[in-house]
Amino acid sequence: MASTSTNKQPMLIDRVLHVVADLKNRTVSSTAGIEIGGTNDALLLVDATTSDGCIIEEVYSYSRGTDYTINLYLSSAADYLRPTQGIYIGTFDCTATNLARATWDNAPKVLAPVPGANTSSGLQQFQALYIPKGKALWAAVVASNATDAADAAPLIGVQGGLF
């Protein structure tokens, strides 16, 4: 199992991480798909470019009453989401119901299984996003058209821990 530079196991965190940010006017082009356009207004959520990294247990959003799709990216840059340095890692939808909460349910599975959680499909596993040292987590809403300023874009939050 990998360890951080201070020789801790990855699941032993030093301090809590909880970031909530506004995605208003933080857009990527709707035509880009999983590609990152050269011009975007993505938001830096978690910067682990100069730390030992972190683990994100949950990514969630709160709607302002407008449908939006939220894209998530990992990048080696902390100043701007560049197509050559960033990679798409997932997406989730924020509904048009005002104050509705949505979560990203497709995080990768981690090594630790849920204790005693056998189901008909087998043993369940925890899901989390590990952000290694030297990477940053970015988020943006998908603009519905070229003039969409995303004024009613949702709030986004991430919770986890720093190594």
ABEGO torsion letter per residue (X at the ends): XBBBAAGBBAABBABBBBBBBBABGBBBBAAAEABBBABBABBBABBAAABAEBBBABBBBBBAGBBBBBBBBBBABAABBBAAABBBAEBBBBBABBGBBBBBAABBBBABBBBGBBBAAEBBBBBBBBBBBGBBBBBBBBBABAABAGAABBBBBBBEBBX
